[in-house]
Amino acid sequence: MVRCSRSMVFATVLIALCVSVAIAQGFPTKPIRIIVPAVPGSGPDVRMRHAAPKLAEALRQPVVVDNRPGANGAIGAQEAARSSPDGYTLFMGNINNALNDLLNPNPCCRLTQEFVPITRFAAAPLILLVHPSVPVASLKEFIDLAKTKPKTLTWASGGTGSLGQLLGEMIKAASRIDVIEIPYKSTGADLTDLLAGHVMAGFNYAGVVGTHIKTGKLRALAVANARRLTVLPDVPTMAEAGLPGIEATGWNGIFAPARTPPSVIRVVHQEVARTLNSPEIKDPIVSVGGEIGGDTPEEFAAFVRAEMAKWGKVIKDAGIRLE
């Protein structure tokens, strides 16, 4: 009986392996849809559409970008999660989806449960910026001014639960300053007001504000990254500026619905990573201060878990809740 049971188990595993290999050998045989939870023309959409033709060439099948914006990325996540787990519908999830899982978890579409991480696509750190009228030239001077004039300085955030708000909370907790948060609808929605001096400080990406920094319309105090950006070599990291451990990166990556065969995951990862590291895809992202992905599914899964643990603590310590 024991031998029979062991033989049955072995046979089941062998059959599953053979089926998985067969699927991988035949995948893909039809167009692949990648759901992007952002509007056409947005950063993630542009990057995905730029990479789609080369990825289609590698996979020898059309790659269709399907924009499903709304609810801070949740609409796209719901659509992707209920798709068949066969590799023909993928999801370009991002930091907003991870924060959604922390602030308003929906059992339909959690990144670490209803999806399988495949690889990071691209990432970029936030930069702390001030209007030139603010009389500070460094993060230390900004903190000193905030301590001298509590509840006087203002900085913009992308609203409750946004990465900018959470970075602001990290800075406040680490430096013990009291700054007035001005919430906007999204990261970058404050840019017009920041350039006009209506709000004193804010957070954004080098790809968006790099030109404004170089022309002096905005002053960059520190980049929330482990290392300086090559496109802004004079801007120190938060650690160099006096606040170690303060890092905040906007990222996106490719996910598949849970139960997608591992063999299919391997094929998708291999071709996406190869596409991302081609010069025509990589160089434009790096040239605006971004970092290219391509890490393994295991590495990307560990990264997502670490991000959720970090930001979950910030959310808890700051008492942030969706209204």
N, C-alpha and C positions, 0 to 999 in steps of 0.2 A: 504493500500500500504506500509506504514512504517513497520507494523507488518510483512508483507510478506517479505520485504527486510531484516529485522532483522533475520527472520527465515532462509532465504536463506544463509545469512552470517554465522549464527550459524551452519547450516548444513554443509557448506563448510569447516569450521574450524574443525568440528567434524570428517568429512570424512578424512581430511588431517591428523588429529591426529591418527585416526584408521589405516590409511595406514602406517604412520610413525612407529607406534607400531608394526604393522605386519612385516614391513621390519626388524626392530630391532630383533624381535623374530626369524626371519628366517635367520638373518645374523650371520656369513657368511655361504654360501653353496658351495663355490668353493675357489680355492687358491687365496691368496692375494699377490699382487706384490708391493714391496716397492722400488721406484726408488731412488738410491743414486747417487748424481751428483759428484762422485769422482771415481778415479781409484781403481781397486782391490788391496787390501793390504794397502790402506790408512787408517788413523785413523777412520774416519766415517764408512768406509766399514767394517773394522774389528769389530767395536762395533756392527754394525747392524747384521753382520753374527753371532756374538756371541749370540745376543739376539734372533735371528730369530727362532731357534728350540724351545725355551721355549715359545715364543709368539705363535708359531704354535700349541704347545700343549694346550695353554690356549684357543685359538680360534677354535681348532679342525679342522684346515684346514692348508695345506702347506703355508708357507710364503716364497716367492721367492724374493731374493735380485737382483735387476736389475741395474747394473752400467751404468750410462750415463754421463761420464765426458765431460768436454769441456766448453769453454767460461766462466770460473770462476763460474760454476754451472748453467749457463743459459740453456744449452742444456737439462739437466735433468728436469729443471723447465718447459720448453716448452712441453716436452713429457708428464709430469705429468698433466699439466694444461688442456691439450686437451683430457684427459682420461674421461671416463664416471664418473659422480659424484655419484657413488654407493658404495664407500668404498673399492672396490676391487683393486684400484690403489691408493697408498699413496706416499707421497714425503718426503724424509728426507732433508728438506731445512736447510740452515745454514746462518751464518753471511754474507758470501759472496753473497748470494742471496739478502739479505736485502741491502747490499751496492750496488749491481747491480741496485736495484730499485731506489736508490738515484742518482747514477752517470749516468745510462743509462736505464731509465725506459722503459720497454717493456709492452704494454697493454695486451700482451698474457699471462703473467705469473707473476704478481706482488703478493708478499706474502700476502699483506693485502687486496687484492681485488679479484684476481683469485683463491685464496686458502682460506681455513678455517684452522687456527691453531688448533691443537689438544692437543699437550703437548710437553714440552721441553724434549729432550732425554738426552743430557749431555752437560756440559760446563766446560771451564777451562780458567783461566786468563793468560794473557801474563806476562812475566817477563823481566825486563830490565837487560841485561847481558853485561859484558865487558870482553875483553881478559885480562889475568893477567898482561900483559905488560903495560896496562894503569895504571898510578900511582894514582889510586883512590880506596877507600874502602867503599864509601857510595855515595848515590845519591847527597848529598850536595857537596861532593868533586868533583863529575863529573860535576855538574853545575858550580862550582867555576872555574874548569879548562877550561870549555867551554867558560866562560866569559873572562878568562885571554887570551885564544887563540881562538878567534872567527874564524870560517871557517877552523878549523884545525882538530877537532875530526870528525870521520866518524861513522855513524851507518847504518846498513842494514835495508831495508824494503822489503816487499813482492811485491813491485811495486805500480803503481798508483792505489789508491783506496783500497789498502789492509788495513787490521786492524792494522798491524804494522806501516804503514805510518801514519794512522790517530792517533794512540797513540803517535807517534813521534811528530806530529803537536800539540797535546794537551800539551805535555811536553815542547815543544819549546815556545808555547804561554804563558804557566803558569810561566815558569822560565826565559823567555826572553833571550834564548841562540840561537846561530847561529851554527848549526851543519850540516855537509855535509851528505846528504842522498845518499846511494848507493842502487839503486833498483835492486832487484832480481826477478826471475819469480814467486816466491811464498814464503810464510812464511816457513822458514826452509831450503830454497835453499841456504842460505848464511852460513849454519852451518860449512861446510868444511873450508870456508875462515875465519870465526870467530875463529874457533879452531886454525887455523894457524896464526892468528894475521894479516891477510891481510885487515880486516875491524875491527875497534876498538870495536864496540858495536852492539847489535842487540836485537831482541825480539823473544822469543819462549816460549814453554810450558814446565812445569815441567816433563811431561811424556816423552818429547823428550830430554831435557838437564839435568834432575835431576842428572844422574850419573856423567856428566861432572862437575856439580857444586860441588858435594860431593868429587870428586877427585882433585878439584882445577884447572881443565883445563879451566874453566870459572868461573867468579865471578858474583854472582847475587846481584844487587844493590837494587831492589825493585820489588814487585809484584803488578800488576795493579788490585787490588782486595779490597773489603771492609774489608777483614780479612786475616790473614796470612794462609799459607797452612800448614796443619799438616805434610806433607812430607818434608817441608823446613821451619821448625819453626823459624830458625834464620834470615830468610829473611823478612825485614819489608815491610809493605804495602807502597804504594806511599804516603798516608796521614801521616803515621808514619815517613816517610823519609823526609817530608817537603812539599809535593805537594798534598793537600787535593782535593778530587773530581776527581782524575785521576783513572779511571777504564776502562779496556778493556778486554772483555771476548769473546773467541771464543766459539760459541754454535751451536748446531744443534737440530732439533726437527721434529716432525711428523706433516705433513699437508695433507689435502685432497682437491680435487678440489672443488671450490665453488659450492653451491647448493647440496652438499652431505647432506642427511637427518640428522637432529640433533640426531635422535635416533641411527643412525649408528655411528655418531661421539662419542656418549656416550659409546657405546660398545667398540670402538677402544681405546678411552681414558682409560677406566677402565682396559682393559687387558694390554695395553702398560705400564700404571703406575704400575700395579701389577708386571709385568715382570721386569721392571727397578728396583724395590725395593726388588727383590729377592737377597739374598746374592751372588749367583753365577754370577749375572750381575752387581750388585752395587759395590761389593768389589774391583774387578779389576780396575774399573774406579776411585774410591776414592783413591786407593793405589798409583796412579800416579798423584795425585793432581787435579783430576777432581771432578765435582759435578754432582750428578744424578738429573734427571728431575722428571716428573710425575705430574707437576702442572696441574690445570684444563684448559680447552680450553679458558675460560675467562681470567685467569691469564696469560696464554701464549700469548694470543692476545695482552693484555696490555703490556707485556714485549717487544714484537716485535715492537709495536708502539713507546714505550719509546726509544728503541735502535735506531730506524730510526730517531726520533727527535734529539737525542743526536749527532749521527754521521752526520746527515744532517747539523747541525750547524757547526760542525768542518769542513766539506767539504766546506761549504759556506765561513766561515771565512778565511780558508787557500787558497781559490780560486783553489781548486783541480778540474781538468777536465780530462776526458779521451781523449787521443790524437788519 
